[in-house]
Amino acid sequence: MVTHEAEIIEVDKEHFLALKMPDNTLKIAITQDAPKEVKKVFNELIVSLKNEVFKFSLKKQEDEDIYYHVAKEYISQLNSELNDIFKEMEEYSLLDGDNK
């Protein structure tokens, strides 16, 4: 299983969970309610799962503030969901390449 890095970034006083994929970085807002953007990120993650199973590891921060703890729990839940989705995709023969 491949592990990708995740980190908390701040853009214009808004905090995001940045999920670093090989080809791009996906951002999920921590301080905003943006369900459409979250859905787009999840769709991209599901498409990527067709090629390989992966998880995320949150980059350690010196200042473990509330955003860090929220992101840590989010990553934990996300990793669990990604694993479950991969197993379902495998069960229904929806994987590409060597993952079949």
TILO-934215 format. One line per 3 residues: number of its first residue (from 0); for each residue x negated, y, z negated of N, C-alpha, C. Coordinates in pm, 1 decimal. Example, Ala and Ser with C-alpha at 12.3 -4.5 7.8 and 13.67 -1.06 7.14 Angstrom:
2
0) -1319.0,-569.0,-780.0,-1230.0,-450.0,-780.0,-1320.0,-330.0,-780.0 ~ -1285.0,-225.0,-708.0,-1367.0,-106.0,-714.0,-1290.0,3.0,-787.0
end
This chain:
100
0) -84.5,-118.1,0.0,0.0,0.0,0.0,-88.7,124.0,0.0 ~ -53.3,215.9,85.1,-126.8,341.4,97.3,-74.2,440.2,-6.9 ~ -165.3,517.2,-65.8,-126.3,621.1,-161.3,-160.5,757.5,-102.8
3) -59.3,841.9,-93.4,-77.5,979.0,-46.3,-74.8,1072.6,-166.6 ~ -142.5,1184.7,-153.5,-148.1,1281.6,-262.8,-27.5,1374.8,-260.0 ~ 16.5,1410.9,-377.6,121.2,1511.9,-394.2,68.5,1615.9,-491.7
6) 108.1,1739.1,-472.1,67.1,1844.0,-564.6,173.9,1951.6,-571.4 ~ 166.1,2031.0,-675.7,258.1,2142.8,-692.2,191.2,2266.1,-633.5 ~ 264.9,2334.1,-546.6,212.6,2457.3,-488.1,311.1,2570.5,-515.7
9) 259.0,2692.0,-515.7,342.4,2810.1,-536.5,334.8,2897.7,-412.7 ~ 452.5,2933.8,-360.0,462.2,3021.0,-243.7,564.4,3129.1,-276.5 ~ 519.8,3253.1,-278.3,609.5,3366.5,-308.8,690.2,3343.8,-436.9
12) 623.1,3303.9,-541.2,681.7,3282.1,-674.6,779.4,3164.6,-681.5 ~ 785.6,3084.8,-576.6,867.1,2963.0,-575.9,772.6,2843.4,-584.0 ~ 814.3,2740.4,-655.9,731.0,2621.3,-672.3,784.3,2507.7,-585.8
15) 689.8,2437.9,-522.2,723.3,2327.4,-433.8,640.1,2205.6,-469.3 ~ 697.9,2089.6,-444.5,623.9,1965.2,-451.5,577.9,1936.8,-309.8 ~ 447.4,1940.1,-287.1,390.9,1918.1,-154.9,348.4,1772.3,-142.9
18) 407.9,1703.0,-47.0,377.9,1562.0,-21.9,287.4,1555.8,100.4 ~ 162.5,1518.6,78.4,63.2,1522.1,186.1,64.6,1390.7,263.8 ~ 116.5,1399.4,385.6,120.5,1285.5,476.7,2.0,1297.9,572.4
21) -30.4,1192.0,644.7,-145.6,1199.4,735.5,-134.8,1310.1,840.6 ~ -14.3,1333.3,892.7,2.2,1430.1,1000.8,52.2,1567.0,957.3 ~ 110.7,1574.9,838.8,164.2,1702.8,792.0,189.8,1698.2,641.7
24) 230.2,1810.9,588.1,265.2,1820.6,446.4,412.7,1855.3,436.5 ~ 485.2,1773.3,362.8,627.8,1794.8,342.3,647.1,1865.7,209.2 ~ 737.4,1963.2,206.0,757.8,2039.7,83.0,900.9,2024.8,33.2
27) 912.5,1998.9,-97.0,1042.1,1993.0,-163.7,1043.5,2103.2,-268.9 ~ 1142.8,2188.8,-261.4,1154.1,2299.7,-356.3,1186.5,2247.7,-495.5 ~ 1111.9,2296.0,-593.3,1138.2,2261.1,-733.1,1224.3,2368.8,-797.9
30) 1206.7,2493.0,-754.4,1275.2,2606.0,-818.1,1391.1,2659.9,-734.8 ~ 1433.1,2585.2,-634.4,1545.6,2626.0,-550.8,1639.8,2507.6,-533.3 ~ 1764.3,2538.1,-502.0,1860.1,2434.6,-467.2,1871.3,2434.2,-314.9
33) 1803.1,2339.6,-251.3,1799.8,2334.5,-105.4,1824.4,2191.0,-57.6 ~ 1948.0,2142.0,-70.7,1975.7,2002.2,-36.8,1949.3,1966.1,109.2 ~ 1970.9,2059.4,201.1,1945.1,2029.9,342.6,1796.5,2007.6,367.2
36) 1713.1,2087.0,301.9,1568.5,2070.6,316.8,1521.7,1938.8,255.1 ~ 1579.0,1902.6,141.5,1543.8,1775.1,77.3,1582.9,1659.6,168.8 ~ 1699.2,1669.5,230.0,1745.6,1565.1,322.1,1649.8,1550.1,440.3
39) 1602.5,1663.0,494.7,1506.3,1658.8,605.7,1378.1,1587.0,564.4 ~ 1329.4,1618.0,444.3,1207.5,1553.4,394.6,1229.3,1403.4,380.4 ~ 1341.8,1363.7,322.0,1369.2,1221.6,304.9,1380.9,1150.6,439.1
42) 1442.4,1214.9,537.0,1451.3,1154.6,669.9,1312.9,1131.9,729.4 ~ 1224.3,1228.3,712.5,1087.6,1212.9,763.5,1013.8,1101.0,690.6 ~ 1035.9,1089.9,560.3,971.9,982.9,483.4,1022.0,846.1,528.5
45) 1151.0,835.8,555.0,1207.2,708.1,599.7,1150.7,669.6,735.8 ~ 1137.6,764.6,825.8,1077.3,736.3,956.5,933.5,687.7,938.2 ~ 859.7,750.1,847.2,721.1,709.5,821.0,713.5,570.4,760.0
48) 814.8,533.0,682.1,816.7,399.4,621.2,824.2,289.1,725.8 ~ 876.0,320.1,843.7,883.5,219.4,949.8,744.4,172.6,991.0 ~ 644.0,258.2,969.5,507.0,226.7,1010.2,422.9,164.8,899.9
51) 447.9,203.9,775.1,370.8,148.8,663.2,438.0,182.7,531.1 ~ 417.2,95.2,434.3,468.6,122.2,300.7,367.7,213.8,230.6 ~ 418.1,311.8,158.6,330.2,406.8,91.2,396.4,457.8,-35.3
54) 315.0,524.0,-115.7,364.3,589.7,-236.4,286.9,719.5,-252.5 ~ 326.5,797.4,-351.6,259.9,924.2,-378.8,201.2,923.9,-518.7 ~ 91.1,995.6,-532.3,26.9,1015.1,-661.9,13.3,1165.3,-684.2
57) 65.3,1212.3,-796.4,61.5,1355.5,-826.1,-77.1,1396.6,-873.1 ~ -130.5,1498.4,-807.0,-261.4,1552.1,-843.6,-255.6,1608.5,-985.4 ~ -350.5,1568.0,-1067.1,-357.4,1612.2,-1206.9,-383.5,1762.3,-1213.3
60) -319.4,1828.0,-1310.0,-339.4,1970.8,-1332.2,-385.1,1993.6,-1474.9 ~ -468.6,2094.3,-1492.2,-510.8,2130.4,-1628.2,-392.1,2179.9,-1709.4 ~ -312.2,2265.3,-1647.9,-195.3,2321.7,-1715.0,-73.7,2236.1,-1680.4
63) -40.5,2143.0,-1767.4,73.8,2055.4,-1742.5,202.1,2123.7,-1789.5 ~ 246.6,2221.3,-1709.5,366.2,2297.6,-1743.5,492.8,2220.1,-1706.5 ~ 606.8,2285.5,-1719.3,735.0,2220.0,-1691.9,743.7,2173.7,-1546.7
66) 686.8,2250.8,-1453.7,689.7,2212.3,-1312.9,613.8,2081.6,-1291.0 ~ 503.2,2066.9,-1360.1,424.1,1944.2,-1349.2,505.2,1824.1,-1397.9 ~ 570.9,1839.0,-1511.5,646.9,1726.9,-1567.5,769.0,1692.8,-1481.4
69) 832.9,1794.1,-1425.2,944.3,1770.2,-1333.3,893.3,1696.7,-1209.5 ~ 782.1,1742.7,-1154.1,725.2,1680.4,-1034.8,680.2,1537.3,-1062.6 ~ 623.8,1514.5,-1179.6,578.2,1379.9,-1216.5,696.0,1282.4,-1219.3
72) 805.9,1323.1,-1278.6,925.8,1238.2,-1282.7,983.7,1220.6,-1142.3 ~ 982.6,1327.2,-1064.8,1032.8,1322.3,-927.8,953.4,1220.4,-846.3 ~ 820.5,1224.7,-858.9,733.9,1131.3,-786.3,761.6,988.1,-830.1
75) 779.8,967.1,-958.0,810.1,833.4,-1009.0,938.1,778.8,-945.4 ~ 1042.3,860.3,-943.2,1169.0,818.8,-882.6,1155.1,801.0,-731.6 ~ 1083.1,892.2,-667.8,1063.0,884.5,-523.4,990.5,756.1,-485.6
78) 884.2,722.6,-558.0,809.5,600.2,-528.9,897.5,476.5,-541.8 ~ 981.1,474.4,-641.8,1073.0,362.4,-660.6,1170.6,352.2,-543.2 ~ 1225.5,465.1,-502.8,1319.4,467.8,-390.3,1251.7,427.4,-259.6
81) 1131.3,477.7,-236.0,1059.2,442.1,-113.5,1033.7,292.0,-107.0 ~ 996.1,233.6,-218.0,971.8,89.8,-222.9,1100.3,12.1,-193.7 ~ 1210.3,53.6,-254.4,1339.0,-13.0,-231.1,1383.0,-0.3,-85.2
84) 1367.0,117.8,-28.2,1405.7,140.3,111.2,1319.1,56.0,203.8 ~ 1189.1,48.1,176.0,1100.4,-33.2,258.6,1144.8,-179.2,257.0 ~ 1178.9,-230.8,140.3,1224.1,-370.2,129.6,1351.8,-393.5,210.1
87) 1443.6,-297.0,205.4,1566.6,-309.1,283.9,1536.7,-304.3,433.2 ~ 1448.1,-215.1,473.7,1411.5,-205.7,614.7,1346.6,-335.5,660.9 ~ 1265.5,-394.3,575.7,1201.2,-521.8,606.0,1306.9,-631.6,620.8
90) 1402.2,-633.5,529.7,1509.1,-733.5,530.9,1591.2,-727.1,659.6 ~ 1615.0,-606.2,708.9,1695.8,-588.2,829.3,1611.5,-572.5,956.6 ~ 1484.0,-606.8,949.7,1392.0,-602.3,1064.8,1389.5,-464.4,1131.5
93) 1375.6,-361.5,1050.7,1372.3,-224.8,1102.0,1232.3,-164.1,1101.1 ~ 1130.3,-246.1,1078.7,993.4,-195.6,1070.3,925.0,-202.0,1205.5 ~ 827.4,-115.3,1225.7,748.7,-112.9,1348.6,614.8,-182.1,1327.1
96) 552.6,-222.3,1435.6,414.5,-271.6,1432.9,388.7,-389.5,1343.0 ~ 278.2,-381.5,1267.3,231.2,-491.4,1182.8,317.7,-514.2,1060.0 ~ 410.7,-426.1,1032.1,493.6,-439.9,912.6,607.9,-538.6,929.5
99) 627.6,-590.7,1049.3,738.5,-684.1,1073.1,712.6,-817.4,1009.0
end
